[in-house]
Amino acid sequence: MSKVIEIKNLTRVFKMGDIAVHALRGVNLNVDTGEFVAIMGASGSGKSTLMNLLGCLDKPTSGEYFLDGIKVNELNGNAFATIRNERIGFIFQTFNLLARTSALENVMLPLFYDRRGRIKNPGAAAVEALTRVGLSDRLEHEPSQLSGGQQQRVAIARALVNRPAIILADEPTGNLDSRTSVEVMSVFQNLNDQGITIILVTHEPDIALYARRVVELRDGLIRRDSPVTGRRNAAEDLAAFPEEEVEEMETPEQ
């Protein structure tokens, strides 16, 4: 299996006046294509810094980062922006959807930055992405007409539309209730079963149990990296909720 992420001795130091804050102290991490990894850690552990580096939102102080075989930390300017736009799909805690804009238009938004024209038919690609997350009947709905879980699924579709190498999800269930969190994790598990690589940051141990592997950071270092034992099945957990509480979902296409 090929490596989609390879990190070697990654460090990140922030200067706060005369004080140097060592957010990452030499992290080594490999992620294979098709993995589903949960990154955990207390506040100040370095997990957000690591996520920003993985997402090409920041550059390391030292060390090497290869994404899909490309040495990211040596890229500058347009090349750095291009790899971020083409190879990484982002999902955030707060959805970040445009109000008074349809689900379809929200999902098409990243394609406006497709400088090389990889996606020939943006509208069809957006419909396909929304169908994969079970929202083919909500294409013209605006965020205010959608539940929290549906809004997050629109955000997941937006992350998928560029056909990225990895999906990075930063606390994607942080603003959702328990049932809706399980619903969203069911979407992630379905996508991962289709071969999509997912890296999820969460502070919730129960949410991490839906991943296949857990990486735990503490004081800027990886302290644990192990397969998930007792992995939970989100579809089964969702079915266990009272029927009247379960939002009707389409089955994502295989």
Disulfide bonds with the S-S distance in Angstrom:
none
